[in-house]
Amino acid sequence: MIRAAAALAFAFAASLSPALAQTGAWPDRPVRIIVPQPAGGGFDTVARIIADRMGPLLGQTMVVENRTGAGTLVGTEAAAKAPADGYTLLLGALSNIALNPGLYPKLPYDPLKDFTPVGLAVTWSYTLVARKDLPHKDLKELIAFAKANPEKITYASAGKGSGQHIAMAVMEKLAGVQFTHVPYRGAQPAYQDILGGRVDLFFDISSTARAQVEGGTVRALAVSSKDRQPFHPDVPSVAETGVAPLDMESWFGLFAPSQTPAPILARLRKDLNEVLARHDVSDLFAKTGGRVLKLSPEETDRLVRADVERWTKLIKEAGVTAD
């Protein structure tokens, strides 16, 4: 009986030992952050700011790996299928976590089942900009014109299914108007046409729109967040104007495969929070209009789940697809 109990105890301890050894030694090699977008964009910038400062706290290099393809699907799916050992993380954002479920009828990953949030780092609003010579003085006047003249107002996006497209399409649906969508391959060609007066509007993420607004090349009509943004104190939110109850901010953060051991998640969260508490980090994000997020794991989980549910519903109601 004693031998049997001892054997059972040994077998149980042996079954746990790989996980215990893994978490106890972790990390003993570089940790990679998969970025599902090319180098140089918003995803990549956030990942590198975090990696450069979080690596020394972990005592290991954090390697940023850009895995592009099919929008954000290829890189996100690769992270979802990676071993849940703490050595592969995802740079997740509103787009690949909360917007994609509404855009794609068959997503190759489940953002809520396949991932656990380590923490959200920063968020940006979108800024609705207009060509300089647009005759409507504000958003309310523009919407009134659009209601009387369906499809006369044109708007640019960085591509069908992009955040810029979704922000405008959802506002359009909520406001009860019809615009004409002009998709481009990225923000740069979209700006070329709005600066040239060939398209009327562009609902761009504030980090890139801010420079154009401050340079006087476009007019800012509204921001997508519920409240005004500190860098655009004179620009109302869409909700504030009363034309539509829009509340949209594009957040970015770290996500781990869902079965990642709790001790590893706790360490990652501790070190990420330490990075986000640094003044140089908050100042760096603030220069582009970003706001550092300081949420508990429970608050983060609630926000992510709420945004997945809310945006899936809004995108489907607006009839937006990635095709």
SEBA-788717 format. One record per residue (C-alpha): residue number from 0; residue in one letter; x negated, y, z. Coordinates in nm, 2 decimals. Layout:
<pts>
   nr  rest      c1      c2      c3
  NUM     A       X       Y       Z
...
</pts>
This chain:
<pts>
   nr  rest      c1      c2      c3
    0     M    0.00    0.00    0.00
    1     I   -0.28    0.23    0.09
    2     R   -0.47    0.14   -0.22
    3     A   -0.16    0.21   -0.43
    4     A   -0.11    0.55   -0.27
    5     A   -0.47    0.63   -0.32
    6     A   -0.46    0.53   -0.69
    7     L   -0.14    0.73   -0.74
    8     A   -0.30    1.04   -0.58
    9     F   -0.62    1.00   -0.79
   10     A   -0.41    0.97   -1.11
   11     F   -0.21    1.28   -1.02
   12     A   -0.53    1.48   -0.95
   13     A   -0.68    1.36   -1.27
   14     S   -0.38    1.48   -1.47
   15     L   -0.42    1.82   -1.32
   16     S   -0.80    1.85   -1.34
   17     P   -0.82    1.96   -1.70
   18     A   -0.59    2.26   -1.63
   19     L   -0.77    2.34   -1.30
   20     A   -1.11    2.32   -1.46
   21     Q   -0.99    2.53   -1.75
   22     T   -0.85    2.81   -1.54
   23     G   -1.13    2.79   -1.29
   24     A   -1.40    2.84   -1.56
   25     W   -1.20    3.07   -1.78
   26     P   -1.33    3.26   -1.97
   27     D   -1.66    3.09   -2.05
   28     R   -1.66    3.19   -2.42
   29     P   -1.53    3.49   -2.63
   30     V   -1.15    3.56   -2.63
   31     R   -1.00    3.65   -2.96
   32     I   -0.71    3.89   -3.03
   33     I   -0.53    3.81   -3.35
   34     V   -0.42    4.13   -3.52
   35     P   -0.16    4.05   -3.79
   36     Q   -0.24    4.37   -3.99
   37     P   -0.55    4.49   -4.18
   38     A   -0.83    4.68   -4.01
   39     G   -0.78    5.05   -3.96
   40     G   -0.41    5.06   -3.89
   41     G   -0.21    5.11   -3.57
   42     F   -0.23    4.74   -3.47
   43     D   -0.60    4.73   -3.52
   44     T   -0.67    5.05   -3.34
   45     V   -0.49    4.95   -3.03
   46     A   -0.65    4.60   -3.03
   47     R   -1.00    4.75   -3.05
   48     I   -0.95    5.00   -2.78
   49     I   -0.83    4.73   -2.55
   50     A   -1.09    4.48   -2.65
   51     D   -1.39    4.72   -2.61
   52     R   -1.29    4.80   -2.25
   53     M   -1.13    4.47   -2.14
   54     G   -1.42    4.25   -2.25
   55     P   -1.66    4.37   -1.98
   56     L   -1.40    4.32   -1.71
   57     L   -1.36    3.96   -1.83
   58     G   -1.73    3.91   -1.86
   59     Q   -1.69    3.79   -2.22
   60     T   -1.66    3.95   -2.56
   61     M   -1.31    4.01   -2.69
   62     V   -1.31    3.95   -3.07
   63     V   -1.06    4.13   -3.29
   64     E   -0.95    3.90   -3.57
   65     N   -0.75    4.05   -3.85
   66     R   -0.52    3.78   -3.99
   67     T   -0.31    3.94   -4.27
   68     G   -0.04    3.82   -4.51
   69     A    0.34    3.82   -4.55
   70     G    0.37    4.15   -4.36
   71     T    0.29    4.04   -4.00
   72     L    0.40    3.68   -4.03
   73     V    0.07    3.50   -4.10
   74     G   -0.12    3.63   -3.81
   75     T    0.17    3.61   -3.56
   76     E    0.24    3.25   -3.66
   77     A   -0.13    3.16   -3.62
   78     A   -0.12    3.30   -3.27
   79     A    0.20    3.12   -3.18
   80     K    0.04    2.79   -3.29
   81     A   -0.29    2.85   -3.11
   82     P   -0.38    2.64   -2.80
   83     A   -0.24    2.80   -2.48
   84     D   -0.58    2.82   -2.31
   85     G   -0.63    3.19   -2.28
   86     Y   -0.88    3.21   -2.56
   87     T   -0.63    3.33   -2.83
   88     L   -0.41    3.64   -2.78
   89     L   -0.18    3.83   -3.01
   90     L   -0.16    4.20   -3.06
   91     G    0.22    4.22   -3.06
   92     A    0.43    4.52   -3.15
   93     L    0.79    4.62   -3.19
   94     S    0.76    4.52   -3.56
   95     N    0.64    4.16   -3.53
   96     I    0.81    4.08   -3.20
   97     A    1.14    4.27   -3.21
   98     L    1.21    4.38   -3.57
   99     N    1.11    4.06   -3.77
  100     P    1.39    3.84   -3.62
  101     G    1.64    4.07   -3.78
  102     L    1.45    4.10   -4.11
  103     Y    1.38    3.74   -4.19
  104     P    1.65    3.46   -4.19
  105     K    1.39    3.20   -4.12
  106     L    1.11    3.32   -3.90
  107     P    0.81    3.08   -3.86
  108     Y    0.79    3.16   -3.49
  109     D    1.02    3.25   -3.20
  110     P    0.90    3.57   -3.03
  111     L    1.07    3.49   -2.70
  112     K    1.00    3.11   -2.68
  113     D    0.65    3.10   -2.84
  114     F    0.50    3.40   -2.65
  115     T    0.46    3.54   -2.30
  116     P    0.39    3.91   -2.27
  117     V    0.06    3.99   -2.10
  118     G    0.15    4.35   -2.10
  119     L    0.26    4.64   -2.32
  120     A   -0.01    4.90   -2.36
  121     V    0.12    5.20   -2.55
  122     T    0.42    5.33   -2.74
  123     W    0.47    5.58   -3.01
  124     S    0.79    5.75   -3.14
  125     Y    0.87    5.81   -3.50
  126     T    0.90    6.16   -3.64
  127     L    1.15    6.25   -3.91
  128     V    0.97    6.49   -4.15
  129     A    1.11    6.67   -4.45
  130     R    0.95    6.84   -4.75
  131     K    0.86    7.20   -4.67
  132     D    1.12    7.34   -4.91
  133     L    1.41    7.13   -4.81
  134     P    1.70    7.39   -4.78
  135     H    1.87    7.24   -4.48
  136     K    1.75    7.41   -4.16
  137     D    1.80    7.12   -3.92
  138     L    1.91    6.76   -3.89
  139     K    2.28    6.84   -3.83
  140     E    2.30    7.05   -4.14
  141     L    2.12    6.78   -4.34
  142     I    2.36    6.51   -4.22
  143     A    2.66    6.73   -4.30
  144     F    2.53    6.78   -4.66
  145     A    2.46    6.40   -4.69
  146     K    2.82    6.32   -4.58
  147     A    2.95    6.54   -4.86
  148     N    2.70    6.43   -5.11
  149     P    2.63    6.05   -5.08
  150     E    2.29    5.92   -5.20
  151     K    2.17    6.28   -5.29
  152     I    1.91    6.28   -5.01
  153     T    1.61    6.06   -5.08
  154     Y    1.37    5.92   -4.82
  155     A    1.04    5.75   -4.84
  156     S    0.91    5.44   -4.65
  157     A    0.59    5.25   -4.63
  158     G    0.77    4.95   -4.78
  159     K    1.09    4.76   -4.76
  160     G    1.14    4.63   -4.41
  161     S    0.87    4.85   -4.26
  162     G    0.92    5.04   -3.94
  163     Q    0.97    5.36   -4.14
  164     H    1.24    5.20   -4.35
  165     I    1.42    5.05   -4.04
  166     A    1.41    5.38   -3.85
  167     M    1.58    5.56   -4.14
  168     A    1.82    5.28   -4.23
  169     V    1.95    5.24   -3.88
  170     M    1.99    5.62   -3.83
  171     E    2.17    5.63   -4.17
  172     K    2.41    5.36   -4.05
  173     L    2.47    5.51   -3.71
  174     A    2.53    5.86   -3.86
  175     G    2.76    5.73   -4.13
  176     V    2.58    5.86   -4.43
  177     Q    2.42    5.72   -4.75
  178     F    2.07    5.81   -4.85
  179     T    1.86    5.68   -5.14
  180     H    1.56    5.47   -5.03
  181     V    1.23    5.51   -5.22
  182     P    0.98    5.25   -5.09
  183     Y    0.61    5.29   -5.13
  184     R    0.31    5.07   -5.07
  185     G    0.20    5.24   -4.75
  186     A    0.22    5.58   -4.58
  187     Q   -0.04    5.75   -4.79
  188     P    0.14    5.74   -5.13
  189     A    0.47    5.83   -4.95
  190     Y    0.31    6.15   -4.82
  191     Q    0.17    6.23   -5.16
  192     D    0.53    6.25   -5.29
  193     I    0.68    6.43   -5.00
  194     L    0.41    6.69   -5.01
  195     G    0.47    6.72   -5.38
  196     G    0.84    6.77   -5.32
  197     R    0.94    6.46   -5.51
  198     V    1.11    6.29   -5.21
  199     D    1.31    6.46   -4.93
  200     L    1.24    6.27   -4.60
  201     F    1.00    6.04   -4.43
  202     F    1.06    5.88   -4.09
  203     D    0.69    5.81   -4.01
  204     I    0.53    5.69   -3.69
  205     S    0.44    6.00   -3.49
  206     S    0.07    5.91   -3.47
  207     T    0.02    5.98   -3.84
  208     A    0.31    6.23   -3.88
  209     R    0.17    6.46   -3.62
  210     A   -0.13    6.57   -3.82
  211     Q    0.10    6.66   -4.12
  212     V    0.34    6.85   -3.89
  213     E    0.06    7.05   -3.72
  214     G   -0.10    7.11   -4.06
  215     G    0.22    7.27   -4.18
  216     T    0.25    7.04   -4.48
  217     V    0.59    6.91   -4.37
  218     R    0.87    7.01   -4.14
  219     A    0.96    6.80   -3.84
  220     L    1.34    6.76   -3.80
  221     A    1.37    6.51   -3.51
  222     V    1.20    6.23   -3.32
  223     S    1.33    5.88   -3.29
  224     S    1.28    5.84   -2.91
  225     K    1.56    5.91   -2.67
  226     D    1.38    6.22   -2.53
  227     R    1.16    6.48   -2.69
  228     Q    0.79    6.42   -2.72
  229     P    0.53    6.63   -2.54
  230     F    0.33    6.69   -2.87
  231     H    0.65    6.82   -3.04
  232     P    0.82    7.01   -2.76
  233     D    1.03    7.21   -3.00
  234     V    1.15    6.91   -3.20
  235     P    1.48    6.75   -3.08
  236     S    1.54    6.38   -3.06
  237     V    1.80    6.24   -3.31
  238     A    2.02    6.15   -3.01
  239     E    1.99    6.51   -2.88
  240     T    2.12    6.65   -3.20
  241     G    2.44    6.44   -3.17
  242     V    2.42    6.29   -3.52
  243     A    2.34    5.93   -3.41
  244     P    2.26    5.75   -3.08
  245     L    1.91    5.64   -3.20
  246     D    1.65    5.53   -2.95
  247     M    1.34    5.38   -3.12
  248     E    0.98    5.37   -3.00
  249     S    0.71    5.14   -3.15
  250     W    0.53    4.97   -2.86
  251     F    0.21    4.76   -2.88
  252     G    0.06    4.51   -2.63
  253     L   -0.10    4.18   -2.57
  254     F    0.09    3.85   -2.59
  255     A   -0.02    3.50   -2.51
  256     P    0.11    3.16   -2.62
  257     S    0.40    3.07   -2.39
  258     Q    0.23    2.78   -2.21
  259     T   -0.08    2.97   -2.10
  260     P   -0.16    2.88   -1.74
  261     A   -0.04    3.13   -1.47
  262     P   -0.38    3.20   -1.33
  263     I   -0.51    3.31   -1.67
  264     L   -0.21    3.53   -1.73
  265     A   -0.26    3.69   -1.39
  266     R   -0.62    3.77   -1.47
  267     L   -0.54    3.91   -1.81
  268     R   -0.27    4.13   -1.66
  269     K   -0.49    4.25   -1.39
  270     D   -0.77    4.35   -1.63
  271     L   -0.53    4.50   -1.89
  272     N   -0.37    4.72   -1.61
  273     E   -0.72    4.83   -1.51
  274     V   -0.79    4.94   -1.87
  275     L   -0.47    5.12   -1.90
  276     A   -0.53    5.31   -1.58
  277     R   -0.84    5.47   -1.72
  278     H   -0.81    5.84   -1.81
  279     D   -1.02    5.81   -2.12
  280     V   -0.78    5.55   -2.26
  281     S   -0.46    5.75   -2.19
  282     D   -0.64    6.06   -2.33
  283     L   -0.74    5.87   -2.64
  284     F   -0.38    5.75   -2.71
  285     A   -0.23    6.09   -2.62
  286     K   -0.44    6.26   -2.89
  287     T   -0.22    6.08   -3.15
  288     G    0.10    6.11   -2.96
  289     G    0.08    5.78   -2.78
  290     R    0.21    5.72   -2.43
  291     V    0.05    5.46   -2.21
  292     L    0.30    5.21   -2.06
  293     K    0.28    5.11   -1.70
  294     L    0.53    4.83   -1.65
  295     S    0.54    4.53   -1.42
  296     P    0.56    4.18   -1.58
  297     E    0.93    4.17   -1.50
  298     E    1.00    4.51   -1.66
  299     T    0.79    4.41   -1.96
  300     D    0.99    4.09   -2.01
  301     R    1.32    4.28   -1.98
  302     L    1.22    4.54   -2.23
  303     V    1.09    4.29   -2.49
  304     R    1.40    4.07   -2.46
  305     A    1.63    4.37   -2.48
  306     D    1.46    4.51   -2.79
  307     V    1.47    4.17   -2.97
  308     E    1.84    4.15   -2.91
  309     R    1.92    4.51   -2.98
  310     W    1.71    4.54   -3.30
  311     T    1.82    4.21   -3.44
  312     K    2.18    4.33   -3.42
  313     L    2.11    4.68   -3.55
  314     I    1.90    4.56   -3.85
  315     K    2.16    4.31   -3.95
  316     E    2.44    4.56   -3.92
  317     A    2.24    4.81   -4.14
  318     G    2.18    4.54   -4.40
  319     V    1.80    4.57   -4.40
  320     T    1.60    4.28   -4.52
  321     A    1.23    4.23   -4.60
  322     D    1.31    4.08   -4.94
</pts>
